[in-house]
Amino acid sequence: MNRDHSLRRLLTLPIATLAAVAVVSACSPNDESKSAPSSTVPGVATSAPTATSQAAAAAATVEVKDMKFSPATVTIKVGQTVTWKFDDNGIPHTVSGLRDVGMGIDSPIQRDGTYSHTFDTAGTFDYICSLHPQMKGTVVVKP
């Protein structure tokens, strides 16, 4: 009886370890390029995801620096991509669309890196930094 108990205890640790590894593996993404952004500050991304594929070339780049979007207005064509480059000495920012419910301009909070969005509809799209609403920008999309 004591021998059965010892054997059971001896097998419990390796089985529990294998089960834990299986659970962690099942919850991890299969493709490293789809992994979530890493961050040392909760809620602040330090590696920026993009709303478009990495292969899409930006028709316009907006710098997020010195507490402003520069240039404040860019003009592109339908189907083209705008990339925002975050470089404001570690100050967190967002790119958040106004009145564009279906357009999806909504970056995570970022201190560095880039965020890209492809515009599939013509129009004028205003955006702000939701953390600093005095920061405003506009994307004009021509047909």
Contact map, one row per residue, 1 for C-alpha under 8 A:
11111000000000000000000000000000000000000000000000000000000000000000000000000000000000000000000000000000000000000000000000000000000000000000000
11111100000000000000000000000000000000000000000000000000000000000000000000000000000000000000000000000000000000000000000000000000000000000000000
11111110000000000000000000000000000000000000000000000000000000000000000000000000000000000000000000000000000000000000000000000000000000000000000
11111111000000000000000000000000000000000000000000000000000000000000000000000000000000000000000000000000000000000000000000000000000000000000000
11111111100000000000000000000000000000000000000000000000000000000000000000000000000000000000000000000000000000000000000000000000000000000000000
01111111110000000000000000000000000000000000000000000000000000000000000000000000000000000000000000000000000000000000000000000000000000000000000
00111111111000000000000000000000000000000000000000000000000000000000000000000000000000000000000000000000000000000000000000000000000000000000000
00011111111100000000000000000000000000000000000000000000000000000000000000000000000000000000000000000000000000000000000000000000000000000000000
00001111111110000000000000000000000000000000000000000000000000000000000000000000000000000000000000000000000000000000000000000000000000000000000
00000111111111000000000000000000000000000000000000000000000000000000000000000000000000000000000000000000000000000000000000000000000000000000000
00000011111111100000000000000000000000000000000000000000000000000000000000000000000000000000000000000000000000000000000000000000000000000000000
00000001111111110000000000000000000000000000000000000000000000000000000000000000000000000000000000000000000000000000000000000000000000000000000
00000000111111111000000000000000000000000000000000000000000000000000000000000000000000000000000000000000000000000000000000000000000000000000000
00000000011111111100000000000000000000000000000000000000000000000000000000000000000000000000000000000000000000000000000000000000000000000000000
00000000001111111110000000000000000000000000000000000000000000000000000000000000000000000000000000000000000000000000000000000000000000000000000
00000000000111111111000000000000000000000000000000000000000000000000000000000000000000000000000000000000000000000000000000000000000000000000000
00000000000011111111100000000000000000000000000000000000000000000000000000000000000000000000000000000000000000000000000000000000000000000000000
00000000000001111111110000000000000000000000000000000000000000000000000000000000000000000000000000000000000000000000000000000000000000000000000
00000000000000111111111000000000000000000000000000000000000000000000000000000000000000000000000000000000000000000000000000000000000000000000000
00000000000000011111111100000000000000000000000000000000000000000000000000000000000000000000000000000000000000000000000000000000000000000000000
00000000000000001111111110000000000000000000000000000000000000000000000000000000000000000000000000000000000000000000000000000000000000000000000
00000000000000000111111111000000000000000000000000000000000000000000000000000000000000000000000000000000000000000000000000000000000000000000000
00000000000000000011111111100000000000000000000000000000000000000000000000000000000000000000000000000000000000000000000000000000000000000000000
00000000000000000001111111110000000000000000000000000000000000000000000000000000000000000000000000000000000000000000000000000000000000000000000
00000000000000000000111111110000000000000000000000000000000000000000000000000000000000000000000000000000000000000000000000000000000000000000000
00000000000000000000011111111000000000000000000000000000000000000000000000000000000000000000000000000000000000000000000000000000000000000000000
00000000000000000000001111111000000000000000000000000000000000000000000000000000000000000000000000000000000000000000000000000000000000000000000
00000000000000000000000111111100000000000000000000000000000000000000000000000000000000000000000000000000000000000000000000000000000000000000000
00000000000000000000000001111111011000000000000000000000000000000000000000000000000000000000000000000000000000000000000000000000000000000000000
00000000000000000000000000011111000000000000000000000000000000000000000000000000000000000000000000000000000000000000000000000000000000000000000
00000000000000000000000000001111111000000000000000000000000000000000000000000000000000000000000000000000000000000000000000000000000000000000000
00000000000000000000000000001111111000000000000000000000000000000000000000000000000000000000000000000000000000000000000000000000000000000000000
00000000000000000000000000000011111000000000000000000000000000000000000000000000000000000000000000000000000000000000000000000000000000000000000
00000000000000000000000000001011111100000000000000000000000000000000000000000000000000000000000000000000000000000000000000000000000000000000000
00000000000000000000000000001011111110000000000000000000000000000000000000000000000000000000000000000000000000000000000000000000000000000000000
00000000000000000000000000000000011111000000000010000000000000000000000000000000000000000000000000000000000000000000000000000000000000000000000
00000000000000000000000000000000001111100000111110000000000000000000000000000000000000000000000000000000000000000000000000000000000000000000000
00000000000000000000000000000000000111110000111000000000000000000000000000000000000000000000000000000000000000000000000000000000000000000000000
00000000000000000000000000000000000011111111111000000000000000000000000000000000000000000000000000000000000000000000000000000000000000000000000
00000000000000000000000000000000000001111101010000000000000000000000000000000000000000000000000000000000000000000000000000000000000000000000000
00000000000000000000000000000000000000111111100000000000000000000000000000000000000000000000000000000000000000000000000000000000000000000000000
00000000000000000000000000000000000000111111000000000000000000000000000000000000000000000000000000000000000000000000000000000000000000000000000
00000000000000000000000000000000000000101111100000000000000000000000000000000000000000000000000000000000000010000000000000000000000000000000000
00000000000000000000000000000000000000111111110000000000000000000000000000000000000000000001000000000000000111100000000000000000000000000000000
00000000000000000000000000000000000011101011111100000000000000000000000000000000000000000000000000000000000111100000000000000000000000000000000
00000000000000000000000000000000000011110001111100000000000000000000000000000000000000000000000000000000000001111000000000000000000000000000000
00000000000000000000000000000000000011100000111110000000000000000000000000000000000000000000000000000000000001011000000000000000000000000000000
00000000000000000000000000000000000010000000111111000000000000000000000000000000000000000000000000000000000101011110000000000000000000000000000
00000000000000000000000000000000000110000000001111100000000000000000000000000000000000000000000000000000000000000110000000000000000000000000000
00000000000000000000000000000000000000000000000111111100000000000000000000000000000000000000000000000000000000000111100000000000000000000000000
00000000000000000000000000000000000000000000000011111000000000000000000000000000000000000000000000000000000000000011110000000000000000000000000
00000000000000000000000000000000000000000000000001111101000000000000000000000000000000000000000000000000000000000001110000000000000000000000000
00000000000000000000000000000000000000000000000001111111000000000000000000000000000000000000000000000000000000000000000000000000000000000000000
00000000000000000000000000000000000000000000000001011111100000000000000000000000000000000000000000000000000000000000000000000000000000000000000
00000000000000000000000000000000000000000000000000001111100000000000000000000000000000000000000000000000000000000000000000000000000000000000000
00000000000000000000000000000000000000000000000000011111110000000000000000000000100000000000000000000000000000000000000000000000000000000000000
00000000000000000000000000000000000000000000000000000111111000000000000000000000100000000000000000000000000000000000000000000000000000000000000
00000000000000000000000000000000000000000000000000000001111110000000000000000001111000000000000000000000000000000001000000000000000000000000000
00000000000000000000000000000000000000000000000000000000111110000000000000010001110000000000000000000000000000000000000000000000000000000000000
00000000000000000000000000000000000000000000000000000000011111000000000001110000111000000000000000000000000000000000000000000000000000000000000
00000000000000000000000000000000000000000000000000000000011111100000000000000000011110000000000000000000000000000000000000000000000000000000000
00000000000000000000000000000000000000000000000000000000000111110000111101000000011110000000000000000000000000000000000000000000000000000000000
00000000000000000000000000000000000000000000000000000000000011111001111000000000000111100000000000000000000000000000000000000000000000000000000
00000000000000000000000000000000000000000000000000000000000001111111110000000000000111110000100000000000000000000000000000000000000000000000000
00000000000000000000000000000000000000000000000000000000000000111111110000000000000001111000000000000000000000000000000000000000000000000000000
00000000000000000000000000000000000000000000000000000000000000011111000000000000000000010000000000000000000000000000000000000000000000000000000
00000000000000000000000000000000000000000000000000000000000000011111100000000000000000010000000000000000000000000000000000000000000100100000000
00000000000000000000000000000000000000000000000000000000000000111111110100000000000000000000000000000000000000000000000000000000000000110000000
00000000000000000000000000000000000000000000000000000000000001111011111100000000000000000000000000000000000000000000000000000000000000111000000
00000000000000000000000000000000000000000000000000000000000001111001111110000000000000000000000000000000000000000000000000000000000000000000000
00000000000000000000000000000000000000000000000000000000000001100000111111000000000000000000000000000000000000000000000000000000000000001000000
00000000000000000000000000000000000000000000000000000000000001000001111111000000000000000000000000000000000000000000000000000000000000011100000
00000000000000000000000000000000000000000000000000000000000000000000011111100000000000000000000000000000000000000000000000000000000000001111000
00000000000000000000000000000000000000000000000000000000000101000000001111110000000000000000000000000000000000000000000000000000000000000111000
00000000000000000000000000000000000000000000000000000000000100000000000011111000000000000000000000000000000000000000000000000000000000000011110
00000000000000000000000000000000000000000000000000000000001100000000000001111101100000000000000000000000000000000000000000000000000000000011110
00000000000000000000000000000000000000000000000000000000000000000000000000111111000000000000000000000000000000000000000001000000000000000000111
00000000000000000000000000000000000000000000000000000000000000000000000000011111000000000000000000000000000000000000001111000000000000000000111
00000000000000000000000000000000000000000000000000000000000000000000000000001111100000000000000000000000000000000000011110000000000000000000000
00000000000000000000000000000000000000000000000000000000011000000000000000011111110000000000000000000000000000000000011100000000000000000000000
00000000000000000000000000000000000000000000000000000001111100000000000000010011111000000000000000000000000000000001111000000000000000000000000
00000000000000000000000000000000000000000000000000000000011111000000000000000001111100000000000000000000000000000001111000000000000000000000000
00000000000000000000000000000000000000000000000000000000010111000000000000000000111110000000000000000000000000000111100000000000000000000000000
00000000000000000000000000000000000000000000000000000000000011110000000000000000011111000000000000000000000000000111000000000000000000000000000
00000000000000000000000000000000000000000000000000000000000011110000000000000000001111100000000000000000000000011110000000000000000000000000000
00000000000000000000000000000000000000000000000000000000000000111000000000000000000111110000100000000000000001111100000000000000000000000000000
00000000000000000000000000000000000000000000000000000000000000111000000000000000000011111100000000000000000000111000000000000000000000000000000
00000000000000000000000000000000000000000000000000000000000000011110000000000000000001111111000000000000000000110000000000000000000000000000000
00000000000000000000000000000000000000000000000000000000000000001000000000000000000000111110000000000000000000100000000000000000000000000000000
00000000000000000000000000000000000000000000000000000000000000000000000000000000000000111111000000000000000000110000000000000000000000000000000
00000000000000000000000000000000000000000000000000000000000000000000000000000000000000011111100000000000000000100000000000000000000000000000000
00000000000000000000000000000000000000000001000000000000000000000000000000000000000000010111110000000000000011110000000000000000001000000000000
00000000000000000000000000000000000000000000000000000000000000010000000000000000000001000011111000000000000011100000000000000000111100000000000
00000000000000000000000000000000000000000000000000000000000000000000000000000000000000000001111100000000011111000000000000000001111000000000000
00000000000000000000000000000000000000000000000000000000000000000000000000000000000000000000111110000000111100000000000000000011110000000000000
00000000000000000000000000000000000000000000000000000000000000000000000000000000000000000000011111000000111000000000000000000011110000000000000
00000000000000000000000000000000000000000000000000000000000000000000000000000000000000000000001111111011110000000000000000001111000000000000000
00000000000000000000000000000000000000000000000000000000000000000000000000000000000000000000000111111000000000000000000000001111000000000000000
00000000000000000000000000000000000000000000000000000000000000000000000000000000000000000000000011111000000000000000000000001100000000000000000
00000000000000000000000000000000000000000000000000000000000000000000000000000000000000000000000011111111100000000000000000001000000000000000000
00000000000000000000000000000000000000000000000000000000000000000000000000000000000000000000000011111111000000000000000000000000000000000000000
00000000000000000000000000000000000000000000000000000000000000000000000000000000000000000000000000011111000000000000000000000000000000000000000
00000000000000000000000000000000000000000000000000000000000000000000000000000000000000000000000010011111100000000000001000000000000000000000000
00000000000000000000000000000000000000000000000000000000000000000000000000000000000000000000000010011111110000000000000000000000000000000000000
00000000000000000000000000000000000000000000000000000000000000000000000000000000000000000000001110010011111000000000100000000010000000000000000
00000000000000000000000000000000000000000000000000000000000000000000000000000000000000000000011110000001111100000000000000000000000000000000000
00000000000000000000000000000000000000000000000000000000000000000000000000000000000000000000011100000000111111000010000000000000000000000000000
00000000000000000000000000000000000000000001100100000000000000000000000000000000000000000000011000000000011111000000000000000000000000000000000
00000000000000000000000000000000000000000011100000000000000000000000000000000000000000000001110000000000001111100000000000000000000000000000000
00000000000000000000000000000000000000000001111100000000000000000000000000000000000001000001110000000000001111111000000000000000000000000000000
00000000000000000000000000000000000000000001110000000000000000000000000000000000000001111111100000000000000011111000000000000000000000000000000
00000000000000000000000000000000000000000000011100000000000000000000000000000000000011110101000000000000000001111100000000000000000000000000000
00000000000000000000000000000000000000000000011100000000000000000000000000000000000011100000000000000000000001111110000000000000000000000000000
00000000000000000000000000000000000000000000000111000000000000000000000000000000001111000000000000000000000000011111000000000000000000000000000
00000000000000000000000000000000000000000000000111100000000000000000000000000000001110000000000000000000001000001111100000000000000000000000000
00000000000000000000000000000000000000000000000001110000010000000000000000000000111100000000000000000000000000000111110000000000000000000000000
00000000000000000000000000000000000000000000000001110000000000000000000000000000111000000000000000000000100000000011111000000000000000000000000
00000000000000000000000000000000000000000000000000110000000000000000000000000011110000000000000000000000000000000001111100000000000000000000000
00000000000000000000000000000000000000000000000000000000000000000000000000000111110000000000000000000010000000000000111111000000000000000000100
00000000000000000000000000000000000000000000000000000000000000000000000000000111000000000000000000000000000000000000011111000000000000000000000
00000000000000000000000000000000000000000000000000000000000000000000000000000110000000000000000000000000000000000000001111100000000000000000101
00000000000000000000000000000000000000000000000000000000000000000000000000001100000000000000000000000000000000000000001111110000000000000001111
00000000000000000000000000000000000000000000000000000000000000000000000000000000000000000000000000000000000000000000000011111000000000000001110
00000000000000000000000000000000000000000000000000000000000000000000000000000000000000000000000000000000000000000000000001111100000000000111100
00000000000000000000000000000000000000000000000000000000000000000000000000000000000000000000000011110000000000000000000000111110000000000111100
00000000000000000000000000000000000000000000000000000000000000000000000000000000000000000000000011100000000000000000000000011111000000011110000
00000000000000000000000000000000000000000000000000000000000000000000000000000000000000000000001111000000100000000000000000001111100000011100000
00000000000000000000000000000000000000000000000000000000000000000000000000000000000000000000011111000000000000000000000000000111110111111000000
00000000000000000000000000000000000000000000000000000000000000000000000000000000000000000000111100000000000000000000000000000011111111110000000
00000000000000000000000000000000000000000000000000000000000000000000000000000000000000000000111100000000000000000000000000000001111110000000000
00000000000000000000000000000000000000000000000000000000000000000000000000000000000000000001110000000000000000000000000000000000111110000000000
00000000000000000000000000000000000000000000000000000000000000000010000000000000000000000000100000000000000000000000000000000001111111100000000
00000000000000000000000000000000000000000000000000000000000000000000000000000000000000000000000000000000000000000000000000000001111111110000000
00000000000000000000000000000000000000000000000000000000000000000000000000000000000000000000000000000000000000000000000000000001100111110000000
00000000000000000000000000000000000000000000000000000000000000000011100000000000000000000000000000000000000000000000000000000001100111111000000
00000000000000000000000000000000000000000000000000000000000000000001100100000000000000000000000000000000000000000000000000000111100011111100000
00000000000000000000000000000000000000000000000000000000000000000000101110000000000000000000000000000000000000000000000000000111000000111110000
00000000000000000000000000000000000000000000000000000000000000000000000111000000000000000000000000000000000000000000000000011110000000011111000
00000000000000000000000000000000000000000000000000000000000000000000000011110000000000000000000000000000000000000000000000011100000000001111100
00000000000000000000000000000000000000000000000000000000000000000000000011110000000000000000000000000000000000000000000001111000000000000111110
00000000000000000000000000000000000000000000000000000000000000000000000000111100000000000000000000000000000000000000001011111000000000000011111
00000000000000000000000000000000000000000000000000000000000000000000000000111100000000000000000000000000000000000000000001100000000000000001111
00000000000000000000000000000000000000000000000000000000000000000000000000001100000000000000000000000000000000000000000011000000000000000000111
